Amino acid sequence: MESVAVFTWNQWQLSDGIGGNFRVEYAERVKQIAAEMGLTVPVREVPITTLEEAEQRRFLGSPTVLVNGVDIDPHASQQARYGLSCRVYPGVSGLPPDAMIRAALQSPLMSA
């Protein structure tokens, strides 16, 4: 496995009055899940700050987690609403479920 990137947009925290550093907290959660699986994986934190950057990086909302450049959500390729927003995952909202992260880290396609 080459890398994991956690793309985030933090502006929503200010408008919703939510405290803490979401970007750092979620990157740490991804690292923790990888460690629980016995994996040593570099995790990059990538803040998205402009609409142009969101469109260029195909940013579906915060957080977006990529493993070797592939979105961990198997349904992501069917979406094209890029922008500065919160991400909603199938069946849940806000954060991707831990099981989705584990599946992506275990996938043979991701370990290339």
C-alpha positions in Angstrom: 0.0 0.0 0.0 1.4 3.3 -1.0 -0.6 6.0 0.8 -3.8 7.1 2.4 -5.0 10.7 2.0 -7.7 12.3 4.1 -9.2 15.3 2.2 -11.2 17.8 4.4 -12.9 21.1 4.3 -13.2 22.6 7.8 -15.4 25.7 7.1 -18.5 23.8 8.1 -17.2 23.5 11.7 -17.3 27.3 12.0 -20.8 27.7 10.6 -22.2 24.8 12.7 -20.4 25.8 15.9 -18.6 22.5 16.1 -15.2 22.6 17.9 -12.0 20.7 17.5 -9.8 20.0 14.6 -11.8 17.6 12.6 -9.1 17.2 9.9 -6.5 16.0 12.4 -8.9 13.9 14.4 -10.2 12.0 11.4 -6.7 11.4 10.0 -5.8 10.0 13.4 -8.8 7.7 13.3 -7.7 6.3 9.9 -4.2 5.7 11.3 -5.7 4.0 14.4 -7.7 1.6 12.2 -4.7 0.8 10.1 -2.6 0.1 13.2 -5.4 -2.2 14.6 -5.1 -4.1 11.3 -1.3 -4.4 11.8 -0.6 -2.0 8.9 1.9 0.9 8.9 0.5 3.3 6.4 1.5 6.9 5.7 -1.6 9.1 6.1 -1.5 12.6 4.5 -3.9 15.3 5.6 -5.0 17.4 2.7 -7.1 20.5 3.4 -9.3 21.7 0.5 -9.8 25.4 0.6 -11.3 26.6 -2.7 -14.0 25.5 -5.0 -11.5 25.2 -7.9 -9.4 22.9 -5.8 -12.5 20.8 -4.9 -13.4 20.4 -8.5 -9.8 19.6 -9.6 -9.4 16.9 -6.9 -12.9 15.6 -7.4 -13.7 16.3 -3.8 -17.1 14.9 -2.9 -17.1 16.5 0.6 -15.5 16.4 3.9 -14.0 14.0 4.8 -13.0 12.1 1.7 -10.6 9.3 2.2 -8.5 7.9 -0.6 -6.3 4.8 -0.5 -3.7 4.8 -3.3 -5.8 7.5 -5.0 -9.0 5.5 -4.9 -12.0 6.7 -2.9 -12.9 4.2 -0.1 -16.6 4.5 -0.9 -17.4 2.0 -3.7 -20.2 4.3 -4.8 -18.0 7.4 -5.2 -17.4 6.9 -9.0 -21.1 7.3 -9.5 -21.1 10.8 -8.0 -20.0 14.1 -9.5 -21.1 16.8 -7.1 -17.8 18.3 -6.2 -17.5 21.2 -3.9 -16.9 22.6 -0.4 -19.4 20.6 1.6 -19.9 17.9 4.2 -19.8 14.4 2.8 -22.7 12.0 3.2 -21.9 8.3 3.0 -24.4 5.6 1.9 -26.5 4.5 4.9 -24.8 7.0 7.3 -23.9 10.6 7.3 -20.8 12.6 8.3 -18.0 10.1 8.6 -17.3 6.9 6.7 -18.0 3.8 8.9 -14.9 2.1 10.2 -15.9 -1.0 8.3 -15.6 0.9 5.0 -12.1 2.0 5.9 -11.1 -1.5 6.9 -12.5 -2.9 3.6 -10.5 -0.3 1.6 -7.3 -1.1 3.4 -7.7 -4.8 2.9 -8.7 -4.6 -0.8 -6.3 -6.2 -3.2 -6.9 -3.2 -5.5 -5.8 -0.9 -2.8 -2.6 -2.8 -2.0 -1.1 -2.3 -5.5 
